[in-house]
Amino acid sequence: MSARKQPRIARSLIDWKKQDKLQFRNFNESVDFHDVVKCILMRMLRRKHPNRTRVPIYSEFAMTDEGIGDIWMRDEYGDIYVWEIQERITKKWNRMIVKRYEEVNLIIVPLRKMPKTIGLLTKRLKEYIV
């Protein structure tokens, strides 16, 4: 158990209707694998952090001014994490996304490096769980 004091999270900062909901922004077949990865990652995060009051998790939802990430989570200590799942990670994209999320903990999930089978994918995604 951490020695950090756990802050009380105001219920008004939690959008109960959108929490834990998988949001899709693009219905093109080319992003199907992206959505599968996002779904599994969100499920793994919720299993690790089952308390919805203390740890809200959203997808494609702008909770603050940091922008809209694929997955957004505030942990029980108040630290914010954003996951970006990306097929093509260029230097330009990387600079832009790091600047956009400089105030939060950014986790980039390189889609091209993810296995296509569910068992292997789940094992690999454990590296991205906080």
N, CA, C and O of each residue as an XYZ file, in Angstrom:
520
protein
N       0.850     -1.184      0.000
C       0.000      0.000      0.000
C       0.888      1.237      0.000
O       1.884      1.284      0.721
N       0.552      2.193     -0.765
C       1.337      3.410     -0.908
C       1.168      4.299      0.313
O       0.124      4.305      0.965
N       2.224      5.049      0.606
C       2.174      5.983      1.725
C       1.456      7.276      1.345
O       1.154      8.102      2.206
N       1.185      7.446      0.050
C       0.489      8.649     -0.415
C      -0.932      8.663      0.128
O      -1.597      7.629      0.190
N      -1.381      9.829      0.512
C      -2.751      9.978      0.966
C      -3.671      9.949     -0.253
O      -3.410     10.618     -1.253
N      -4.733      9.181     -0.163
C      -5.655      9.064     -1.267
C      -6.690     10.182     -1.188
O      -7.452     10.248     -0.223
N      -6.731     11.069     -2.196
C      -7.693     12.168     -2.158
C      -9.107     11.670     -2.395
O      -9.319     10.647     -3.046
N     -10.045     12.388     -1.873
C     -11.454     12.074     -2.099
C     -11.851     12.686     -3.444
O     -11.708     13.893     -3.641
N     -12.339     11.879     -4.349
C     -12.709     12.334     -5.678
C     -14.169     12.767     -5.652
O     -15.054     12.005     -5.263
N     -14.395     13.983     -6.067
C     -15.764     14.512     -6.069
C     -16.619     13.755     -7.077
O     -16.226     13.569     -8.228
N     -17.789     13.322     -6.628
C     -18.691     12.588     -7.516
C     -19.116     13.433     -8.707
O     -19.422     12.888     -9.768
N     -19.143     14.764     -8.551
C     -19.565     15.626     -9.655
C     -18.567     15.604    -10.809
O     -18.906     16.021    -11.917
N     -17.344     15.128    -10.573
C     -16.341     15.041    -11.623
C     -16.446     13.746    -12.412
O     -15.656     13.516    -13.328
N     -17.410     12.895    -12.070
C     -17.553     11.608    -12.736
C     -18.832     11.623    -13.563
O     -19.915     11.901    -13.047
N     -18.697     11.326    -14.834
C     -19.865     11.210    -15.700
C     -20.259      9.733    -15.709
O     -19.718      8.941    -16.481
N     -21.204      9.374    -14.846
C     -21.581      7.972    -14.649
C     -22.141      7.330    -15.913
O     -21.985      6.124    -16.107
N     -22.790      8.111    -16.777
C     -23.392      7.553    -17.986
C     -22.350      7.192    -19.038
O     -22.583      6.299    -19.853
N     -21.217      7.862    -19.032
C     -20.189      7.617    -20.054
C     -19.028      6.773    -19.546
O     -18.219      6.283    -20.334
N     -18.946      6.606    -18.245
C     -17.847      5.837    -17.669
C     -17.946      4.367    -18.103
O     -19.033      3.791    -18.140
N     -16.822      3.790    -18.420
C     -16.701      2.382    -18.823
C     -17.413      2.058    -20.132
O     -17.592      0.883    -20.456
N     -17.815      3.055    -20.877
C     -18.463      2.821    -22.162
C     -17.416      2.915    -23.269
O     -16.629      3.859    -23.323
N     -17.426      1.931    -24.135
C     -16.500      1.934    -25.249
C     -17.085      2.794    -26.362
O     -18.141      2.474    -26.908
N     -16.405      3.879    -26.696
C     -16.868      4.803    -27.718
C     -16.099      4.548    -29.017
O     -14.894      4.295    -29.011
N     -16.833      4.624    -30.126
C     -16.227      4.458    -31.435
C     -16.335      5.768    -32.195
O     -17.404      6.378    -32.233
N     -15.244      6.204    -32.798
C     -15.261      7.436    -33.590
C     -15.275      7.164    -35.073
O     -15.676      8.022    -35.860
N     -14.841      5.979    -35.469
C     -14.716      5.663    -36.887
C     -15.203      4.229    -37.094
O     -14.710      3.308    -36.442
N     -16.157      4.035    -37.987
C     -16.723      2.710    -38.207
C     -16.158      2.019    -39.438
O     -16.719      1.028    -39.907
N     -15.057      2.531    -39.963
C     -14.399      1.922    -41.106
C     -13.746      0.614    -40.667
O     -13.229      0.520    -39.554
N     -13.768     -0.389    -41.533
C     -13.166     -1.684    -41.213
C     -11.684     -1.580    -40.895
O     -11.140     -2.427    -40.185
N     -11.035     -0.566    -41.405
C      -9.592     -0.418    -41.192
C      -9.235     -0.164    -39.728
O      -8.078     -0.340    -39.345
N     -10.185      0.241    -38.913
C      -9.895      0.500    -37.501
C     -10.496     -0.554    -36.573
O     -10.563     -0.345    -35.362
N     -10.928     -1.674    -37.127
C     -11.500     -2.748    -36.303
C     -10.511     -3.248    -35.245
O     -10.867     -3.401    -34.077
N      -9.275     -3.498    -35.664
C      -8.284     -4.009    -34.706
C      -7.992     -2.971    -33.630
O      -7.806     -3.335    -32.468
N      -7.947     -1.712    -33.978
C      -7.769     -0.620    -33.017
C      -8.853     -0.692    -31.944
O      -8.562     -0.568    -30.754
N     -10.094     -0.891    -32.363
C     -11.207     -0.942    -31.422
C     -11.156     -2.190    -30.539
O     -11.528     -2.136    -29.367
N     -10.699     -3.304    -31.095
C     -10.542     -4.527    -30.306
C      -9.484     -4.308    -29.224
O      -9.680     -4.691    -28.070
N      -8.370     -3.693    -29.599
C      -7.303     -3.407    -28.624
C      -7.823     -2.466    -27.542
O      -7.554     -2.676    -26.359
N      -8.555     -1.446    -27.931
C      -9.106     -0.495    -26.956
C     -10.054     -1.196    -25.984
O     -10.011     -0.942    -24.780
N     -10.899     -2.065    -26.498
C     -11.845     -2.792    -25.662
C     -11.120     -3.673    -24.641
O     -11.438     -3.642    -23.452
N     -10.159     -4.448    -25.101
C      -9.426     -5.339    -24.192
C      -8.649     -4.533    -23.155
O      -8.629     -4.887    -21.977
N      -8.016     -3.459    -23.590
C      -7.256     -2.607    -22.672
C      -8.161     -2.003    -21.604
O      -7.802     -1.987    -20.426
N      -9.333     -1.508    -22.002
C     -10.273     -0.947    -21.024
C     -10.740     -2.009    -20.031
O     -10.854     -1.733    -18.837
N     -11.009     -3.204    -20.511
C     -11.450     -4.288    -19.625
C     -10.346     -4.648    -18.630
O     -10.621     -4.883    -17.453
N      -9.112     -4.691    -19.099
C      -7.991     -5.019    -18.217
C      -7.793     -3.931    -17.161
O      -7.519     -4.229    -15.998
N      -7.935     -2.665    -17.575
C      -7.799     -1.562    -16.620
C      -8.894     -1.626    -15.553
O      -8.617     -1.431    -14.369
N     -10.135     -1.899    -15.966
C     -11.225     -1.961    -14.999
C     -11.061     -3.143    -14.055
O     -11.407     -3.040    -12.878
N     -10.548     -4.252    -14.542
C     -10.296     -5.400    -13.653
C      -9.252     -5.054    -12.596
O      -9.370     -5.455    -11.438
N      -8.233     -4.308    -13.006
C      -7.197     -3.920    -12.049
C      -7.707     -2.841    -11.097
O      -7.303     -2.804     -9.934
N      -8.582     -1.969    -11.572
C      -9.124     -0.864    -10.771
C     -10.650     -0.982    -10.747
O     -11.327     -0.255    -11.474
N     -11.205     -1.881     -9.929
C     -12.649     -2.135     -9.964
C     -13.524     -1.035     -9.355
O     -14.727     -1.003     -9.615
N     -12.963     -0.152     -8.569
C     -13.763      0.880     -7.906
C     -14.033      2.039     -8.873
O     -13.144      2.844     -9.151
N     -15.260      2.113     -9.377
C     -15.637      3.128    -10.365
C     -15.661      4.530     -9.769
O     -15.480      5.510    -10.492
N     -15.879      4.638     -8.471
C     -15.914      5.952     -7.833
C     -14.515      6.533     -7.715
O     -14.308      7.721     -7.959
N     -13.568      5.705     -7.345
C     -12.195      6.172     -7.141
C     -11.399      6.270     -8.438
O     -10.501      7.104     -8.554
N     -11.725      5.420     -9.417
C     -10.947      5.368    -10.665
C     -11.907      5.380    -11.865
O     -12.318      4.322    -12.343
N     -12.262      6.575    -12.348
C     -13.099      6.634    -13.547
C     -12.269      6.336    -14.802
O     -11.120      6.761    -14.922
N     -12.879      5.600    -15.727
C     -12.226      5.247    -16.984
C     -13.200      5.565    -18.121
O     -14.372      5.192    -18.071
N     -12.695      6.259    -19.145
C     -13.512      6.649    -20.289
C     -12.767      6.338    -21.573
O     -11.543      6.208    -21.585
N     -13.534      6.220    -22.664
C     -12.903      6.145    -23.980
C     -13.453      7.268    -24.846
O     -14.644      7.578    -24.808
N     -12.556      7.874    -25.634
C     -12.925      8.953    -26.553
C     -13.767     10.024    -25.873
O     -14.753     10.503    -26.432
N     -13.365     10.395    -24.652
C     -14.149     11.348    -23.876
C     -13.226     12.409    -23.311
O     -12.250     12.086    -22.633
N     -13.523     13.679    -23.582
C     -12.697     14.788    -23.081
C     -13.190     15.184    -21.696
O     -14.148     15.946    -21.564
N     -12.537     14.666    -20.676
C     -12.919     14.993    -19.301
C     -12.278     16.309    -18.865
O     -12.836     17.040    -18.047
N     -11.119     16.598    -19.412
C     -10.413     17.833    -19.072
C      -9.874     18.451    -20.359
O     -10.192     17.990    -21.456
N      -9.061     19.491    -20.222
C      -8.504     20.180    -21.382
C      -7.312     19.467    -22.012
O      -6.713     19.997    -22.948
N      -6.952     18.283    -21.526
C      -5.801     17.578    -22.091
C      -6.081     17.043    -23.477
O      -5.147     16.677    -24.190
N      -7.339     16.985    -23.881
C      -7.689     16.465    -25.198
C      -8.464     15.168    -25.061
O      -8.827     14.759    -23.958
N      -8.711     14.532    -26.182
C      -9.458     13.284    -26.188
C      -8.496     12.163    -26.535
O      -7.971     12.116    -27.648
N      -8.268     11.284    -25.620
C      -7.421     10.131    -25.880
C      -8.286      8.918    -26.151
O      -9.497      8.953    -25.934
N      -7.675      7.850    -26.622
C      -8.437      6.624    -26.825
C      -9.002      6.127    -25.502
O     -10.151      5.692    -25.433
N      -8.185      6.193    -24.449
C      -8.638      5.838    -23.103
C      -8.110      6.885    -22.136
O      -6.956      7.303    -22.229
N      -8.957      7.306    -21.212
C      -8.631      8.308    -20.192
C      -8.943      7.693    -18.837
O     -10.011      7.110    -18.651
N      -8.013      7.820    -17.879
C      -8.228      7.274    -16.540
C      -7.609      8.193    -15.494
O      -6.509      8.713    -15.683
N      -8.320      8.386    -14.396
C      -7.760      9.082    -13.231
C      -7.662      8.052    -12.123
O      -8.665      7.459    -11.727
N      -6.434      7.836    -11.614
C      -6.260      6.812    -10.586
C      -6.697      7.327     -9.214
O      -7.106      8.478     -9.068
N      -6.603      6.465     -8.231
C      -7.074      6.804     -6.885
C      -6.257      7.912     -6.223
O      -6.671      8.450     -5.196
N      -5.118      8.257     -6.790
C      -4.289      9.334     -6.244
C      -4.506     10.659     -6.981
O      -3.929     11.682     -6.610
N      -5.330     10.636     -8.016
C      -5.608     11.846     -8.785
C      -4.735     12.014    -10.011
O      -4.871     13.002    -10.732
N      -3.833     11.061    -10.264
C      -2.982     11.119    -11.449
C      -3.800     10.720    -12.674
O      -4.585      9.773    -12.627
N      -3.607     11.450    -13.768
C      -4.354     11.191    -14.993
C      -3.464     10.459    -15.989
O      -2.300     10.809    -16.188
N      -4.042      9.435    -16.607
C      -3.361      8.647    -17.631
C      -4.181      8.692    -18.904
O      -5.409      8.622    -18.863
N      -3.503      8.808    -20.034
C      -4.156      8.778    -21.338
C      -3.422      7.756    -22.198
O      -2.196      7.777    -22.311
N      -4.205      6.858    -22.805
C      -3.662      5.873    -23.732
C      -4.018      6.291    -25.142
O      -5.177      6.584    -25.436
N      -3.030      6.321    -26.010
C      -3.229      6.559    -27.438
C      -2.820      5.288    -28.158
O      -1.678      4.839    -28.049
N      -3.754      4.714    -28.890
C      -3.505      3.508    -29.665
C      -3.294      3.970    -31.103
O      -4.186      4.561    -31.710
N      -2.112      3.697    -31.641
C      -1.772      4.294    -32.937
C      -1.151      3.272    -33.877
O      -0.262      2.512    -33.493
N      -1.629      3.268    -35.103
C      -1.099      2.379    -36.140
C       0.253      2.886    -36.647
O       1.238      2.148    -36.654
N       0.290      4.144    -37.066
C       1.516      4.739    -37.615
C       2.037      5.796    -36.664
O       1.406      6.834    -36.461
N       3.177      5.528    -36.092
C       3.785      6.480    -35.162
C       4.943      7.159    -35.878
O       6.034      6.601    -35.995
N       4.689      8.363    -36.351
C       5.726      9.140    -37.025
C       6.349     10.106    -36.025
O       5.807     10.317    -34.940
N       7.479     10.689    -36.389
C       8.111     11.677    -35.511
C       7.196     12.879    -35.314
O       7.083     13.408    -34.208
N       6.549     13.304    -36.384
C       5.643     14.454    -36.309
C       4.460     14.155    -35.378
O       4.121     14.969    -34.518
N       3.842     12.996    -35.551
C       2.711     12.614    -34.699
C       3.168     12.508    -33.245
O       2.481     12.976    -32.336
N       4.320     11.895    -33.034
C       4.831     11.713    -31.675
C       5.062     13.062    -30.988
O       4.695     13.230    -29.825
N       5.663     14.020    -31.692
C       5.888     15.359    -31.110
C       4.558     16.026    -30.762
O       4.413     16.618    -29.692
N       3.591     15.926    -31.673
C       2.301     16.557    -31.466
C       1.553     15.944    -30.271
O       0.972     16.670    -29.464
N       1.570     14.638    -30.163
C       0.816     13.956    -29.112
C       1.485     14.131    -27.751
O       0.803     14.260    -26.735
N       2.808     14.134    -27.729
C       3.527     14.359    -26.468
C       3.268     15.782    -25.972
O       3.090     15.995    -24.773
N       3.246     16.748    -26.879
C       2.944     18.134    -26.500
C       1.509     18.261    -25.995
O       1.256     18.932    -24.995
N       0.565     17.613    -26.691
C      -0.846     17.697    -26.302
C      -1.071     17.155    -24.889
O      -1.859     17.708    -24.122
N      -0.375     16.077    -24.557
C      -0.593     15.423    -23.265
C       0.563     15.630    -22.291
O       0.835     14.767    -21.457
N       1.234     16.753    -22.392
C       2.401     16.973    -21.532
C       2.040     17.086    -20.053
O       2.906     16.899    -19.198
N       0.790     17.385    -19.735
C       0.362     17.543    -18.341
C      -0.123     16.244    -17.706
O      -0.428     16.216    -16.513
N      -0.197     15.174    -18.484
C      -0.689     13.901    -17.965
C       0.310     12.797    -18.280
O       1.314     13.027    -18.954
N       0.027     11.611    -17.791
C       0.858     10.443    -18.075
C       0.375      9.811    -19.374
O      -0.693      9.200    -19.413
N       1.152      9.957    -20.424
C       0.791      9.446    -21.742
C       1.386      8.055    -21.944
O       2.562      7.814    -21.674
N       0.535      7.147    -22.428
C       0.976      5.798    -22.754
C       0.596      5.548    -24.209
O      -0.583      5.554    -24.561
N       1.599      5.329    -25.048
C       1.361      5.087    -26.465
C       1.412      3.581    -26.713
O       2.383      2.909    -26.366
N       0.349      3.073    -27.319
C       0.250      1.649    -27.641
C       0.471      1.505    -29.151
O      -0.384      1.905    -29.942
N       1.613      0.936    -29.552
C       1.911      0.796    -30.992
C       1.140     -0.373    -31.596
O       1.497     -1.533    -31.391
N       0.107     -0.068    -32.323
C      -0.804     -1.077    -32.859
C      -0.101     -2.084    -33.764
O      -0.421     -3.273    -33.739
N       0.849     -1.618    -34.557
C       1.554     -2.518    -35.490
C       2.348     -3.609    -34.773
O       2.616     -4.664    -35.348
N       2.720     -3.358    -33.528
C       3.514     -4.334    -32.781
C       2.659     -5.296    -31.960
O       3.189     -6.160    -31.262
N       1.341     -5.145    -32.042
C       0.450     -5.986    -31.264
C       0.126     -7.276    -32.011
O      -0.153     -7.245    -33.209
N       0.163     -8.424    -31.301
C      -0.205     -9.695    -31.932
C      -1.689     -9.703    -32.314
O      -2.496     -9.008    -31.697
N      -2.036    -10.476    -33.313
C      -3.415    -10.513    -33.813
C      -4.284    -11.560    -33.109
O      -5.504    -11.550    -33.278
N      -3.692    -12.449    -32.335
C      -4.487    -13.442    -31.613
C      -4.791    -12.925    -30.204
O      -3.949    -12.291    -29.568
N      -6.000    -13.205    -29.733
C      -6.478    -12.649    -28.462
C      -5.585    -13.038    -27.284
O      -5.252    -12.184    -26.462
N      -5.197    -14.287    -27.187
C      -4.362    -14.726    -26.060
C      -3.033    -13.990    -26.002
O      -2.638    -13.488    -24.950
N      -2.350    -13.928    -27.132
C      -1.068    -13.222    -27.187
C      -1.256    -11.717    -27.005
O      -0.442    -11.061    -26.355
N      -2.325    -11.174    -27.576
C      -2.616     -9.748    -27.437
C      -2.835     -9.379    -25.978
O      -2.297     -8.378    -25.504
N      -3.610    -10.167    -25.272
C      -3.875     -9.907    -23.853
C      -2.581     -9.929    -23.043
O      -2.363     -9.070    -22.189
N      -1.731    -10.908    -23.311
C      -0.443    -10.972    -22.606
C       0.398     -9.735    -22.895
O       1.021     -9.175    -21.993
N       0.412     -9.314    -24.145
C       1.219     -8.149    -24.542
C       0.682     -6.847    -23.938
O       1.458     -5.978    -23.539
N      -0.647     -6.715    -23.873
C      -1.238     -5.491    -23.343
C      -1.003     -5.301    -21.845
O      -1.170     -4.195    -21.332
N      -0.622     -6.354    -21.146
C      -0.302     -6.230    -19.710
C       0.815     -5.221    -19.482
O       0.905     -4.622    -18.411
N       1.663     -5.034    -20.483
C       2.757     -4.053    -20.382
C       2.231     -2.617    -20.283
O       2.949     -1.731    -19.819
N       1.008     -2.381    -20.705
C       0.453     -1.040    -20.768
C      -0.553     -0.749    -19.651
O      -1.216      0.288    -19.665
N      -0.661     -1.652    -18.702
C      -1.594     -1.480    -17.582
C      -0.869     -0.838    -16.410
O       0.217     -1.267    -16.019
N      -1.492      0.203    -15.854
C      -0.928      0.863    -14.660
C      -1.821      0.619    -13.472
O      -1.526      1.088    -12.372
